[in-house]
Amino acid sequence: MRGAVENGTRVVDHIARILKDLSATQVFGVTGGSIMGLFDALALEDFEIYMFRHEQGAAHAADAYGRIARRPGIALATSGPGATNLVTGIANAYFDSAPMVAITGQVPTSVFGRDAFQETDIVGVTAPITKFAYQVKKPEEAGPAIRTAYRLAVEGRPGPTLVDLPRDVQLTKYEPRDEPEYLPIDFAKYQPPSPDPEAVRRAARLLLAASRPVILVGTGVYWSGATAEVIELAERLQAPIVTTLPGKNAVPADHPLVMGPAGMHGRAEADAALANADVILAVGTRFSDRTVGRFEPELREKKIIHIDIDPSEHGKNVPPAVSIIADAREALQAILREMPAVPQRDKRFIEWLLWIRRRYEDAMEKLAARMRKFAPWKVLKTLRQAVPRNTITVTGVGSHQMWSEIHWDVYVPGTWVTSAGLGTMGFCIPAALGAKIAARDRPVLCIDGDGSFQMTMNNLALVRDYDLPIIVTVFDNRALMLVKQWQIFLYDRRIVATEYSQWPDFTKIAEAYGIEAIRPASLEEIDTAVRRAIRNNEPLIVVVDIDNNEDIVLPWVKPGEWLTDAILPPGMEDVSLVFREEKLAAAPAAGR
């Protein structure tokens, strides 16, 4: 502590010491009149304060920090526009189940309800997108509110919480005596019950009787630490594993049973696996429409075993045959105990899926050879080879994200960070910075698009300010390409407000922030530059020219259609994603 406040302890000093006790000494934010008291107290306690250039960036950084560190990131903002600028980042964390605590300043209690300068009901605004939102009105509430928010962010299903601090309360002198640790909250309701034994037995019987069981992995598997259990169960059943977009974070892509993400822009073999399953074991996922396409009638005709920690997710989108409200790891361990021996299963389904994988990869190789500029998937494969296996990879939102969904291999669980539920453009740069702060010993790669990059590129200032050497790859096609793809296919090629001019020059943007940038002419140049940046622990921006007339992400399941209706790339016209045993390809299966 560098100094002391005379004549007693302010509420903000008390909060600072609580955060320090919680080891939450790295905070992200933008200061202002109604929060500067807390910033002052944090500085006195020698916190690491990372000043972002926009509050949305601070929220995304706290979100990503929470995912990597597995404890809440802390985002600070002042009242009014500062607080409302956090809202997108809070919503992003809510939809992706990421732990973070937002602490907002508020106008003094004496002017509540008088339309005071920068007065905004941030608790009311964020109530639907937080696990807990609370406005402190008395000094004795501050400490318990902060502890409650921090605990609830990780209790049960992770998510964001918010504490709103009026300026006069922050600066009130307060000596805590016999202060309760938490607000009167029933924490027990956030803890899942033990797996129901009868439901576990029914689930095991369904899986053993299935002809084509498939395991659908969501991000809950990561938070539960259930990767090993998923792999063991898949190996016993010889069942393919498919994931959601965020669920890529939970299983190693190089395991032979992992088919990758399914859904609107999922891998062809993953879509085929999920579409043709007779029993689906869904673990830690909410059955998003982006993962399964339409819900009726196809998905409702399958036997679904749903394991999820959150009771509200059960039956919300799909009625399960078996519902297990429990921690994923505990539930899977219980199922494994119920099936010590599994009958030998016909391997033709797996062989067919791997044949589809090979056909897709072959088709994409031929397509790349005809492209005038860089093929996005070839760039991704080059980057994957250039960076270590444990590199933390963050994406923005757009076509580059979908190419990454299909082609980026996650080898180490816990190294994939993306905006999945909310689909927030501008996520990549601040999230990469938050990830780097959480794991300074590991490389961090941001895979971004030109549209997403421009939304938060001002936060590149932090790279040099705080020595955060991230690598950013910008897929530069001068378009909001994923939206443009919909315009091409769904709006008779009417291209409206999705194409950019030649400005700005992203290499000059990098130069302005003191970061080396390249616009490579070959894949080899990308490989060399990225390896050098990692070796020297230096930041780098790689601007990759992509043709916006060729950058159509395939496979693609159009909105409202079923997974077997996926549009496949040229060269796969004879491939059906509907399983027919009598039409199995004779060609030997090949891995990726």
Secondary structure, DSSP 4 states (H G I P E B T S, - for coil): -----SSS-BHHHHHHHHHHHTT--EEEE---TTTHHHHHHHHHTT-EEEE-SSHHHHHHHHHHHHHHHSS-EEEEE-TTHHHHHTHHHHHHHHHTT--EEEEEEE--GGGTTTT-TT---HHHHHGGG-SEEEE--SHHHHHHHHHHHHHHHHSSS--EEEEEEEHHHHHSB---SS--SS-S--GGGGSPPPPPHHHHHHHHHHHHH-SSEEEEE-THHHHHT-HHHHHHHHHHHT--EEE-TGGGGGS-TTSTTEEEE-STT--HHHHHHHHH-SEEEEES----HHHHS--TTTGGGSEEEEEES-GGGTTTSS--SEEEES-HHHHHHHHHHH-S-------HHHHHHHHHHHHHHHHHHHHHHH-SS--HHHHHHHHHHHS-TT-EEEE-SSHHHHHHHHH----STT-EE---SS--TT-HHHHHHHHHHH-TTS-EEEEEEHHHHHHHGGGGHHHHHTT---EEEEEE-SB-HHHHHHHHHHSTT---S-B--S---HHHHHHHTT-EEE--SSHHHHHHHHHHHHHHT--EEEEEE--TTT---SSB--TT--GGGPBPPTT-TT--SS--GGG---SPP---
